Amino acid sequence: MKKTFITALLALIAMVANAQQRLSVRDSLTQEPIAYTSVWFGNDTGGYTDESGTIEIPEGTERIRLSHICYETKSMSIANTSERTVFLVPKSVSLGEVSVNSKAPKRMRTTTVGLIKEKTQTCHRGANGFEMALFIPYDSTWTATPYIHSILASLDYSTHWLIFTSIKTPIFANLRFDLRLPDAQTGAPRNESIINGGIIIQPDQRVGKDGVKLVNPIPFPKTGVFVVVEWITTAKVSESHSLVPALNMTLNATENRTWNKKTFRGMDWMREEDEPICQDESARGFYKGRIPCAKLGLLTTT
C-alpha cells in the first residue's frame, strides 16, 4: 500500500511539473538572468520573465518566442522538452551616427519637442506586451544638433474606469521607456535600443513633468527618433486586461506619427491609423476624421 501511494504521488508531481514548466532565461555570455523578457505562448497569450529571469509556461504550450530589446529573438519548441534554462544571445548593435556622450553642451537652452504639450482628448490604456511609439523628426532649421536629456510622457494614473468593468483591482505596470531609430524601409521603430535597452520605471514610481532622465545625454539623430513606451507586468493577465497607467492621446496633431505593437497577438508595428478601432464607425464619429497621437516627447538642450 505504501509503495502504491509513493508511486501515485510521484506521478502526480510529474503531472504538475509538466503542466507548469518553469523556465529560466539567461544571458549566453554572462549567465546573468534577463528580467522582463517577453515570452509569447501563441494564441494571443504571453508573459514576461520576473526580476530573476524566470517564467511559468502554461500547460499545452507547444512553441514559445522569446524577445528582448537587447537580445536576439529566439523561437523554440517547448513540448516534451526537459530544458529548464534558455540562453539568449546579446545583440551586436551598430548605432551609426548616434554616439553616447555624458558631456552636456556648452550652451544650455532647454527645448521640449514632440506632442507632450498638445491638448489631451482621449487616452490609450496599456496592456501586457503592448508598445506605443511616437516618431519625432529632426528639425532642419536647428542651427546646432540638440542633446536629448529626458523622455517625456503624459500618463493617466487614475483608476475610476474600473467601476465600469469586471476588473475591480487595478494592476500597475512596469514601464520601459526607450529611444529607437526608424527602419529605413518600413519607417517603423527598429528593434534596437539606442540607450542600452531603455529605462524601466517600477509601479511605485510616477513619471512627472520632468520625465525620465537619460543616464547619458545623446545627440538627436539626424534620421529622427522614436520615443517608445512598453507596458510590462509579471501578473498572470490576458493581453486584453487594461493596465495602469494609461497614455494620454491628442487629436490635435496635423499628421500621424504614432505606431503601436501587440507582441502577444503576434502583431508587429503598425501605424495608429491602421488600428481596427480607427476604422470603427462610432470611433470615426468621435475622432471626426482625426487620428489619436501619443503624448510623448523629449527634453533637449543646445
C-alpha positions, 0 to 999 in steps of 0.5 A: 500500500505504501509503495502504491501511494509513493508511486501515485504521488510521484506521478502526480508531481510529474503531472504538475511539473509538466503542466507548469514548466518553469523556465529560466532565461539567461544571458549566453555570455554572462549567465546573468538572468534577463528580467522582463523578457517577453515570452509569447505562448501563441494564441494571443497569450504571453508573459514576461520573465520576473526580476530573476529571469524566470517564467511559468509556461502554461500547460499545452504550450507547444512553441514559445518566442522569446524577445528582448530589446537587447537580445536576439529573438529566439523561437523554440519548441517547448513540448516534451522538452526537459530544458529548464534554462534558455540562453539568449544571445546579446545583440551586436548593435551598430548605432551609426551616427548616434554616439553616447556622450555624458558631456552636456553642451556648452550652451544650455537652452532647454527645448521640449519637442514632440506632442507632450504639450498638445491638448489631451482628448482621449487616452490609450490604456496599456496592456501586457506586451503592448508598445506605443511609439511616437516618431519625432523628426529632426528639425532642419532649421536647428542651427546646432544638433540638440542633446536629448536629456529626458523622455517625456510622457503624459500618463493617466494614473487614475483608476475610476474606469474600473467601476465600469468593468469586471476588473475591480483591482487595478494592476500597475505596470512596469514601464520601459521607456526607450529611444529607437531609430526608424527602419529605413524601409518600413519607417517603423521603430527598429528593434534596437535600443539606442540607450542600452535597452531603455529605462524601466520605471517600477509601479511605485514610481510616477513619471512627472513633468520632468520625465525620465532622465537619460543616464547619458545625454545623446545627440538627436539623430539626424534620421529622427527618433522614436520615443517608445513606451512598453507596458510590462507586468509579471501578473498572470493577465490576458493581453486584453486586461487594461493596465495602469497607467494609461497614455494620454492621446491628442487629436490635435496633431496635423499628421500621424506619427504614432505606431503601436505593437501587440507582441502577444497577438503576434502583431508587429508595428503598425501605424495608429491609423491602421488600428481596427478601432480607427476604422470603427464607425462610432470611433470615426464619429468621435475622432471626426476624421482625426487620428489619436497621437501619443503624448510623448516627447523629449527634453533637449538642450543646445 
